[in-house]
Amino acid sequence: MGPGRRIGGSAGLRFVLALAVASLLALPARSLRFDLQSGQTKCISEDIKLHAMAVGKYAVVNPADSGPLPDSHRVTVRVTSPYGNNIHYAESVELGNFAFTANEAGDYLACFWTPNHKPATTVTLEFDWRTGVAAKDWTNVAKKGQLDLMELELKKLGDTVKSIHDEMFYLREREEEMQDMNRTTNSRMAWLSFLSLLVCLSVAGLQLWHLKTFFERKKLL
């Protein structure tokens, strides 16, 4: 009975930890399939925090079940940072991957395009973009660290909690920036309203002075 209870408790704890990992944080991952017309460009953005890890992989879906991929179905890929710095670039490829640690916070762009072909062709792409905790390969972590299932779940949970903690501070910083911007905007609007009132009063005063001068010249006053 004793060993059976220990095994059941361990399995139950692993189950609870797995549920906690799944429910504590909606992991920022972007996995999708989309069509790209020849001669056109499609960009996908991802908001990435400073020092967060990001990995991505892409592949062109071969329109034929067998045989090599046609040259018309190769794509050019560019990944750029919020300030326009190149993170990854590949020209005329059918698949590839990238990985980086964000040195800038903000929206990163992954853009795909193909040359203009006649007749026009449609290229189907599969793209998987993961950031933060979702970017880590836990299978390799478990193999390299010789971790058992319990330790692996605990490590996942620890990294998830750290990610939530970092996200809270990031959101707090963004909120403070927005509040500073609101205060600055309100202050400028107050000065603009004051200047507008001053200009209106000045124009009204000038009009009264002009009318008074006009009536005095006409000897109406």
C-alpha positions as CSV (number, residue, x, y, z in Angstrom):
1,M,0.0,0.0,0.0
2,G,2.8,2.4,0.9
3,P,4.7,2.2,-2.4
4,G,1.4,2.3,-4.3
5,R,0.4,5.5,-2.6
6,R,3.8,7.0,-3.3
7,I,3.6,6.2,-7.0
8,G,0.0,7.5,-7.3
9,G,0.9,10.7,-5.5
10,S,3.9,11.3,-7.7
11,A,1.8,10.7,-10.8
12,G,-0.9,13.0,-9.4
13,L,1.7,15.7,-8.6
14,R,3.1,15.5,-12.2
15,F,-0.4,15.8,-13.6
16,V,-1.1,18.9,-11.4
17,L,2.2,20.4,-12.4
18,A,1.5,19.8,-16.1
19,L,-1.9,21.5,-15.7
20,A,-0.3,24.4,-13.9
21,V,2.3,24.9,-16.7
22,A,-0.5,24.8,-19.3
23,S,-2.8,27.2,-17.5
24,L,-0.5,29.7,-16.0
25,L,0.6,31.3,-19.2
26,A,-0.7,31.3,-22.7
27,L,2.7,30.7,-24.4
28,P,3.5,33.3,-27.2
29,A,3.7,31.0,-30.2
30,R,2.9,31.7,-33.8
31,S,2.4,28.6,-36.0
32,L,0.4,29.1,-39.2
33,R,0.1,28.2,-42.9
34,F,-0.6,31.0,-45.5
35,D,-0.6,31.6,-49.2
36,L,1.7,34.1,-50.9
37,Q,1.0,35.3,-54.4
38,S,4.0,35.8,-56.7
39,G,5.3,39.3,-56.8
40,Q,3.7,40.1,-53.4
41,T,5.1,40.4,-49.9
42,K,3.6,39.2,-46.7
43,C,4.9,40.3,-43.2
44,I,4.1,38.8,-39.8
45,S,4.9,40.7,-36.6
46,E,5.6,39.5,-33.2
47,D,5.9,41.6,-30.0
48,I,9.1,40.4,-28.2
49,K,10.4,41.6,-24.9
50,L,14.0,42.7,-24.3
51,H,16.4,39.8,-23.9
52,A,13.7,37.2,-24.8
53,M,14.7,34.3,-26.9
54,A,12.9,33.7,-30.2
55,V,13.1,30.8,-32.7
56,G,11.4,30.4,-36.1
57,K,11.3,27.9,-38.9
58,Y,9.6,28.1,-42.3
59,A,9.1,25.8,-45.3
60,V,7.4,26.0,-48.7
61,V,4.8,23.4,-49.2
62,N,5.6,21.4,-52.4
63,P,2.5,21.6,-54.7
64,A,3.5,18.1,-56.1
65,D,3.5,15.0,-53.9
66,S,6.8,14.0,-55.4
67,G,9.6,15.6,-57.3
68,P,11.7,18.7,-56.7
69,L,10.3,22.0,-55.7
70,P,9.8,24.3,-58.8
71,D,12.0,27.4,-58.9
72,S,8.9,29.6,-59.0
73,H,8.0,28.4,-55.5
74,R,11.2,29.6,-53.8
75,V,10.9,32.6,-51.4
76,T,13.1,35.3,-50.0
77,V,12.9,35.8,-46.2
78,R,13.9,38.8,-44.1
79,V,13.5,39.2,-40.3
80,T,14.1,42.6,-38.9
81,S,14.1,44.2,-35.5
82,P,11.8,47.1,-34.4
83,Y,14.6,49.6,-35.4
84,G,15.1,48.0,-38.8
85,N,18.2,45.9,-38.1
86,N,18.5,42.6,-40.0
87,I,18.2,39.5,-37.9
88,H,17.9,36.9,-40.6
89,Y,18.0,37.0,-44.4
90,A,17.7,34.2,-47.0
91,E,17.2,34.5,-50.7
92,S,15.5,32.0,-53.0
93,V,15.1,29.2,-50.5
94,E,12.5,26.5,-49.9
95,L,13.0,26.2,-46.1
96,G,15.1,27.7,-43.3
97,N,15.2,28.6,-39.6
98,F,16.4,31.4,-37.4
99,A,17.1,32.0,-33.7
100,F,18.0,35.1,-31.8
101,T,17.9,36.9,-28.4
102,A,16.1,40.2,-28.6
103,N,18.4,43.2,-28.2
104,E,15.4,45.5,-28.8
105,A,11.9,45.4,-27.3
106,G,9.0,45.8,-29.7
107,D,7.5,44.4,-32.9
108,Y,9.8,42.2,-34.9
109,L,8.9,41.6,-38.6
110,A,9.3,38.4,-40.6
111,C,8.6,39.2,-44.3
112,F,8.3,36.7,-47.2
113,W,8.2,37.5,-50.9
114,T,8.6,35.9,-54.3
115,P,9.6,37.3,-57.7
116,N,6.9,38.2,-60.1
117,H,6.1,35.2,-62.4
118,K,3.9,35.0,-65.5
119,P,1.6,33.2,-65.2
120,A,1.1,34.1,-61.5
121,T,1.8,31.4,-59.0
122,T,0.6,30.8,-55.4
123,V,3.2,29.7,-52.9
124,T,2.0,28.0,-49.7
125,L,4.2,28.5,-46.6
126,E,4.3,26.9,-43.2
127,F,5.7,29.2,-40.5
128,D,6.3,28.5,-36.9
129,W,7.5,31.4,-34.6
130,R,8.0,30.9,-30.9
131,T,9.2,33.3,-28.2
132,G,10.0,33.1,-24.5
133,V,9.3,29.8,-22.7
134,A,7.8,28.4,-25.9
135,A,11.1,28.8,-27.7
136,K,12.9,26.3,-25.5
137,D,13.4,22.8,-26.7
138,W,12.4,20.9,-23.5
139,T,13.2,17.5,-25.0
140,N,16.8,18.5,-25.5
141,V,16.9,20.1,-22.0
142,A,15.8,16.8,-20.5
143,K,18.3,14.8,-22.5
144,K,21.2,17.0,-21.7
145,G,20.4,17.5,-18.0
146,Q,19.4,13.9,-17.4
147,L,16.3,15.1,-15.7
148,D,13.4,12.9,-14.8
149,L,9.8,13.9,-15.6
150,M,9.2,15.5,-12.2
151,E,12.3,17.7,-12.5
152,L,11.5,18.6,-16.0
153,E,7.9,19.7,-15.1
154,L,9.4,21.7,-12.2
155,K,11.9,23.4,-14.4
156,K,9.1,24.2,-16.9
157,L,7.0,25.7,-14.1
158,G,10.0,27.7,-12.8
159,D,10.6,29.2,-16.3
160,T,6.9,29.9,-16.7
161,V,6.7,31.8,-13.4
162,K,9.8,33.7,-14.4
163,S,8.3,34.5,-17.7
164,I,5.1,35.8,-16.0
165,H,7.2,37.8,-13.6
166,D,9.1,39.4,-16.5
167,E,5.9,40.0,-18.4
168,M,4.4,41.8,-15.4
169,F,7.3,44.2,-15.2
170,Y,7.3,44.7,-18.9
171,L,3.6,45.6,-18.8
172,R,4.2,47.9,-15.8
173,E,6.9,49.7,-17.7
174,R,4.6,50.1,-20.7
175,E,1.8,51.4,-18.5
176,E,4.2,54.0,-16.9
177,E,5.2,55.1,-20.4
178,M,1.6,55.5,-21.4
179,Q,0.8,57.5,-18.3
180,D,3.8,59.8,-18.9
181,M,2.6,60.2,-22.5
182,N,-0.9,61.0,-21.3
183,R,0.4,63.6,-18.8
184,T,2.5,65.2,-21.4
185,T,-0.4,65.3,-23.9
186,N,-2.8,66.8,-21.2
187,S,-0.2,69.4,-20.3
188,R,0.3,70.4,-24.0
189,M,-3.5,70.5,-24.6
190,A,-3.9,72.8,-21.5
191,W,-1.2,75.1,-22.9
192,L,-2.8,75.0,-26.3
193,S,-6.2,75.9,-24.8
194,F,-4.7,78.8,-22.9
195,L,-2.9,80.1,-26.0
196,S,-6.1,79.7,-28.0
197,L,-8.1,81.7,-25.4
198,L,-5.3,84.3,-25.3
199,V,-5.4,84.7,-29.1
200,C,-9.2,85.0,-29.1
201,L,-9.2,87.6,-26.4
202,S,-6.5,89.5,-28.2
203,V,-8.4,89.4,-31.5
204,A,-11.6,90.6,-29.7
205,G,-9.7,93.4,-28.1
206,L,-8.2,94.5,-31.4
207,Q,-11.7,94.5,-33.0
208,L,-13.1,96.6,-30.2
209,W,-10.2,99.1,-30.4
210,H,-10.7,99.2,-34.2
211,L,-14.4,99.8,-33.9
212,K,-13.9,102.5,-31.3
213,T,-11.3,104.3,-33.4
214,F,-13.6,104.1,-36.4
215,F,-16.6,105.5,-34.6
216,E,-14.5,108.3,-33.1
217,R,-13.2,109.3,-36.6
218,K,-16.8,109.4,-37.8
219,K,-17.7,111.4,-34.7
220,L,-20.3,108.8,-33.8
221,L,-18.9,108.6,-30.3
